[in-house]
Amino acid sequence: MKKFFARFFGGKNSFRAASLILIVTLFLSNVLGVIRDHYLSQKIPTDTLSVYYAAFRIPDLIFNILILGAISAAFIPIFSSFISSGKEKEGWRIANSVINIAIIALIISCLLLAVLMPKLVPLFVPGFDLEKQILTTKLARIMLASPIFFGLSYIFGAILNSYKRFTVYSLAPLVYNVSIILGTLFLADKIGVIGVSLAVVTGAFLHMAIQIPVAIKLGWRWQAVLNFKDQAVRKIGILMFPRAIGLGANQILLLVFTGIASSLTTSAVAVYNLADNIQTMPMVVFGTSFAMAIFPTLAEKYAQGEKDSFSHYFTKTLRSILFFMVPVVFGVVLLRAQIVRLILGSGFFGWQQTIDTANTLGYLAAALVFSSTVPLLARAFYAIHNTKLPMIGTILTVIISIIIGRFLAPTMGVTGLALAFSIGSVFNAIFLYVLLRKKFFLDEKAILWFVFKILAASIIMAVALQEIKFIMAIFVDMHRFWGVFLQAFAATIGAAVIYLLLTWIFNCEEIASIKVVFAKFTGRSLANDSEPGR
């Protein structure tokens, strides 16, 4: 056990080890997210839950625009370059400048929004009545403290990522979700949805606090520096700006969708957000986690001028994402009703909301393969210090999604918004891939042959899954929780076994990689992955 903690908590993580750590912890975080949504739907009336999600959008907008763009697109490549060149003292000075600038920008922005909130809320959710708009304003003002904590947390997380320390960073979302779960369980019955909002702020603080000790151990000490004229700081700002615009556009999409949904039904905002949270789970576990793990390596290989290694690692990661996500899409679409019933079907969450959420989930899940590759494609551009092209892709995607969403929502309801989002995700992935292949050689014949094999395995798996569903429905009571659970569990296990067996027969190398990863996890060598020619 001591050896395990020393390897996974103390030292650098290779790509495989980092991927495993992120997959496991992000999976656990998303499981906690599912539990969180279960209790939210159980203890908070659905129309009030719509107010909560609408209020959540405004603080999230500030965080995404001011912080997340700088971290994912700019800070890590610049900070990593100082570390790799042995200029750690200079790197820490840059980090402190970014931290201090972030604190000032976030506090000013949040205070300004708190004052303007009563004017902004009616613009964001015109379909809410006056009582709901007043509650939305109150909740949003409470949760405006969370972007400040999250902003600092993600900067510390970027420092850990630059040193390839992923474990504590990946534990932070677990703490955050546990805080919301506890807040829902112990405060919702007493002070309602306000208790959940207070738990969000507490969780954001803990998200930050858990990472600070590791950053200190790595060498960080706070300094009262605020150098806007520093070349590295200015470069971070330049690289951040297009990413901030892209993330701002994406947040505008969510705000517009929230506004449209507020005019549909009283539960439409909650239905869309709950379905989105469910489909986000596999995307984060098998898409974002791989992209986050490989990002420092891609940045490092580009900085060293090793384009072949860059292409190797990118292609390898893309294959890993596709290997998991293609069968997941089939599974989520075919089991969407069971998934929603098991997670949300209790308390205030009625049968009609269950049907609406399942249908919305189906449309969102249809494009999961594409949306799961976008984080990797975007980070490939960030690694080469190009944030403009992902920004353009995001803006075009938002425009397409909003136009289609406004056209479909009046006739399809909230499912029209889900379909519009999925169409935009498909466009974004194709757009970024086409542009990336112009900059790096990608063995597309090998990729296409690989896709053909996993698609064939997934189709056969889907047929088997359907058969298992029908057979199980004969022997279990589908009107009870355990009947639905046993049906979904048997279908999932059976489908997974068939898929893994077929991909092993088709000689997919990812099967061997899975064995290696788990061998490392149990205590064997954590040596770096091999590169071409080694």
N, C-alpha and C positions, 0 to 999 in steps of 0.2 A: 504493500500500500504506500509506503514511504517513497519507494522508487517511482510509483505511478505519479504521485503528487510532484515529485521533483522534476519529472519529465514534462508533464502537462501544465504545471503551474509556474515552474521556475525558469525554464529555458526557452529558447526559440523553438518554434514549431515548423516542421517541413510542410509542404503543401498538403500532403496526404493527412498528416496529423492535424494540421489546421482545419482541413475540410471535415475531418471526423469530429473534431471538437465543436466546430460551428454547426454541423448537421445535428449532433446530439443535443446541444444546448438550444439551438433554434427550434428543434423538434419539441423539446420540453417546454420552451417558451410558448410555442404555438398550442401545445396541449393545455397549458395554463390559460392561454387566450381563449381556447374553446370552453374551458371551465368558467372563465370570467364571463363570457357571453351567455353561458347557460344560466348563471346566477342573475345576471343583468335582466335577461328575458323572463326569469322566474319572479323576481322581486320588484321590477320596475314596469308599470303599465307601458304597452307598446307605443302609445302616442307620446308619453313622457320620454321614452327612450329615444324617439325621433328628435325631441328637443335636445337631449344630451348629445347626440351625435352631431347635430347642427352646431351646437355651441363649441364642440371639440374642434371644428374645422378652422375657426379663426385663430386660436393659438398655434395650431399646426401650420397655418400659413406663414406665420412669423418665423418659426423654427426652420422650415424648409427653405425659405428665401435667404435668411441671414446666415444660417450656420451650415446646414447639410450640404449646400453647394460647395462651400469652401473646403469642407472636410473631404468629401468624396472626390472632388475634382482637382483641388489645388493643394491643400495642406500636406497630405500624405506624400505626393511626389516630391515636393520641395523639401520637406523635413527629412525624408528618406535620403535625399541626395547629400545633405549635410552629414547624416550618420555614416553613410557608405564611404564618404571622403575623409572621415576622421575629424570633422569639425563639429563635434557635439556641443561645445560651449556656444558656438554661434547658433546652432540649431535650437538650443534651449532659449536663447534670447529672442529668436524669431517666434518660438512657441508662446512665450510670455506676452509678446506684443499682440499676437493674435487673440490670446485669452483676454487681455485687457480691452482690446477693441471690441471684442464680442460682448463682454459684460456691459460696456457703455451703450453699444448699439441696441442690445436686447432690452435693457432697462428703459431706455428712452422710448423705444418702439412700443413696449408693453404698456407703459404709462399713457402714452398718446392714444393707444387703442382703447384702453379702459375708459378714457374720457369720451371718446367718439362712439363707443359701443351702442348706446341707444339709437344713434342715427344709422349705424351700419347694419344692425340686425334686420330691420324691415326690408333693407335692400337684398340681403342674403336669403331670407326665407319669407318671401311675400305671401306665401300660402298659409302661414301660421296666423292664428287669430292673435289679438292683443295680449291675452293672458300668456300664451306660449312664447310670444316675442319677449315679454318681460322676463320670463323664466330663462329663456335663451341668453338674454343679456346678463343676468345674474350668474349663470353657470360659466359663461365665457370669461367674465371678469375674474372669477375664482381661478380658472384654469390658465389664465395669462401668466401665472407664476411659473408654470411648467416649462415654457420655452427657455427661460433663463437657466434652469437647472439642466435641461436637456442639451442646451448649447454648450455649456462647459463640459458636460459628460461626453459629448461626441468629440470634443477636442482632445480630452484625455484618452478616449478610445482610439483616436487616430494616432496618438503617440504610441500607445500599446501596439497597434497594428504595424506601425513603422518598424518597431523592434521585433515584429512577428511573435508577439505575445497575445494570443487570441482568447485564452481561457477565461480570465476575469472579465474581459470585454464582453464575451458572449454570455456571461452569467448575469450581466446587468439587466437585460430584459426579463429574466426570471423574477428578479426582485421587484421589478416594476409591476408585472402582472399579479404577483402574490399580494402586493399592496392593494391593488384594485379589488381583488377577490375578497380580501379581509374587510376592506371598506364596505363592499356590497353586503357581505354577510352580517356585519356588526352595526353598520350605520344606516343602511337603506330602510330598515323597518322603523328606525327612530326619526331620521331627518330626511328620508327620501333620497332623491337623486343628488341633492347637495352633498350628501355624505360620499357618494361616488366621486364627485368632482374634487373633494378634499383629498380623497385617496389617490387620485391621479397626480395631484401636486406632490403628495408625500412620496409616491412611487418614483416620480421624476427626480426628486432629491436623492433618494436611495440609489437610483440608476447612476447618478454622478458620484456619490460618496464611495461606492464600492471600488471604483477605479483609481481614486486618488492615491491610496497607499502604494499601488504598484508603480504608478507614474513617479512617485517620490523615490521608490527603490531604484528605478532606472536612472534617476539623476535630476528629476525636475525639482526646482525650487522657485517659488513665486518671486518675480522681480517687478518693480514699479517702472516698467518700460512701456512706451507708447510711441513707437517710431513709425509714423506713416510714410516717411521718405525712404526707409530702408528698401533696397532693391528687391530683396526676397519677399518682404511684406507686400510691396506693390505688385510683384508678380503673382502672388497668391490672390490679390484683389482682382487682377486682370483675368486670371484663369477662373476665378470664382464667378465673375459677372455673368458670362453666358450661361453657366450652370444655374445660377440663381434665377435668371430669366426663365430657363426651362422648367425648373421646379416651381416657380411662381405660376407659370402657365398651367402646369399640372394641377396645382392647388386651385387655380381658377376653374379648371374643369370640374373638380370635386365640388366647389362652391356652386357652380352653375347647376350641376346635377342635383345638389341638395335643394336649390331653389325650385327646380322643376319638380322634384319629388314632393316638396312641401305642398304643391298644388294638386297632387294626385289623390292620395288617401292619407288619413291621419297616421298610418303606420308605414308609409312608403319609404321615408328616410331611414327608419330603423331596418326595414326589410333589405334595402340595398346595402347598407353598411354591414349587417350581419352576414349576408351572402358573400360580400366582398372579403370579410374577415376569414370566412371558411376557405375560400379559394386562395387566399393569400398564404395559408399555411404551407401547402406543398411548394408554392412558388418561392417562399423564403427559405424553406429547408433545403430544396434541391436546386434552386436558382441563385438566389442572393448569397447563400452561404459559400457556394463554390466561387462565385465572382469576388466576394470579399477576401476569401483565402488566397486567391491567385493574384489579386491586384498588386500587392507589393512586389511580387516576383515579376510581373509584367513590366512594372515601372523600372525595376532594377535591370532587366534584360534590355529594355529600350535605352536606358541611360548608358549601358555598356556597349551599345551598338550591335547586340546579338539578335538580329532579326529572325534567324532560323529558330533560335530558342524561343523567341517571342511567339512565333507561329505555332511551334510545337506545344507550348503550354496552353495557348489559346484554344487550339483544336482539341487537345486532350480534355480541357475543361468543358468545352462545348459538347463533346461526345458524352461526358459524364452527366451533364444536365439533361440531354435528350434521352439517355438511357433510362433515367428515372421518370422524366416528365411525360413521355409519350404514353406509357401504360397508365400513369396517374390520371391523365385526361379521360381515358376510357372508363377508368374506375369511378371517378368522381361523377361523371355524367350519368353513368348507369346506376349509381348508388346515391344520387343526390337526395332523393326523398327520404331514404333511410338515414342519411347523414344529418339532415335537418331535423328529423323527428327525434333522433337520439340526443342531439346537442341542445335544441331549443324547445322541443315540444313539451313544455310544462308551464305551470304557473299562469302568468298573464298572456303567454304566447299561445294564441288559439289556432284552430285548424286552418282557417283561411290564411293567416300569416305564415303558417307552415307551408302551404301550397305555393304561395307567392314567393317565399324565400327559396324553395326548392327549384322553381322555374327560373328565378333570377340566377341562382347558382349554376344551373345548367348552361345558360348563355355565357356567364363569366368564365366557366371552366373550359368552354370550347376553344378558347384562345390561350390556354395556360402554357402551352409549349412555346408560343411566341413571346408572351409576357415574361416568361422565366428566362429567356435568353437575352432580353433587353439589358438587365444589370451587367452581364458579362460584356456585351457589345459596347455599352457605354463606358465601362471601365477600361476597355481596351483603348478607346480614344483618350480617356483621361491619362492613361499611362504614357501616351506619346504627347502629352500636354496640349491636346486638342479638345476644347470644351464647346467649340462653336457648332460642330456638326451634330452632336447629341442635342444641343439646344434647338437647332433648326428642326430636327426630327420630332422633338417633344412639342414644339409650337404647332407644327403641321398636324401632328397626331391629335392635339387638343382641339384644333379647329375642325378637323374631320369628325371627331367624336361628338362635339357640341352640335354641329349641324345635323348629323344623323340622329342624335339623341332628341333634339327638338322636333324632328320630323316623326320619329317613331313613338315617343312617349304618349301623345294624345290617343293613339290607337292601341298600343301594346302595354301601356302603363310602365311600371318600374322595370319590367323585363326589356323594354325598348332601350332604356338607359344602359342595361347590362350588355345588350347586343352592340350598341354604339361603342361602348368602351372596348369590347373585344375586337371590333373591326379596327379601331384605332391602334390597339396593341399589335395586331398583325402587320399593319402598315409600318409602325415604328421599327419592329424587328427586321423586316425586309429592307427598309430604308437604310438602317445602320449597317446591316450585313453587306449590302451592295457597295457602300462606300468604303468599308473596311477592306474588302477583297481587292480594292484598287491600290491599297497601300502595302499589303502583305500577301505573300503567296499562301494560299489555302488549298490543300489537296481535296478539291471538291468531289472528285470521283470516289475517293475513299469515304468521304463524308456521306455522299448519296447512297453508296452501297451499305454503309452502316445504318442509315435511316431506313432503308428498305428492309433490312433484317429485323430491326426492332419494331417497325410498323407491322410486319407480318406476324411477329410474335405477339404483339399487342392485340391484333384483330382476333387471332385464335384464342387468346386469353379472354377477350371480351365475350366471345361466344360461350366459353366455358363459364364465365361469371354469371351470365344470364341464366344458363341451365341450372347452376347451383342455387341461384335465387329462387327459381320456380320450384325446385325440389324442396328446398328448405321451407318455403311458404306452406307446403302441404303438411309438414310435421310440427310447425310451431304456431303459436297464437299471435298473429300479426297485429292484434289490437292492443298488445301489451309491450312494455319496454323490452323485456328480456326476449320476447319473440323476434322483434325487429333487430335487436342486438345480435342474437344468434344467427339470424339470416345474413346480416351484413358481415359479421365476423367470419362465418364459413365461406362466404363468397370471396371475401378479401384474401383470406389465407389460401384458398384453392387457386385463385387467380394469380397470386404472387408466386406460388410454387410452379405453376405451369409456365409463367413468363420466364422465371429464372432457368427452368429446365430447357425451354426453347432457346433462350439466348446462349446457354451453354452449348447446346447442340449446334447453333449457328456460329459458334466460336467467337463470341464477342469478348474482347479482352477485358472489358469492365468487370466481368465475373472474377477474373484473376485478381484485378485490382481490389475488389471487395475483400477477397481473402487476405491480401497483403495488408490492407488497412486494419482489419480486425486482428491480424497477427501483431502489428505494431501496437495496437491498443492494449493488447494483453501483456506487453512488456518487452517486445523484441526491439531490434534496432530502429531508431528514428532517423536514420541517415537521409540526406536529401534525395529527392527523386532523381533518377537518371535523366540526362539530357541527350539530345541527338549527338552521336559521335563519342559518347562516353561509355 
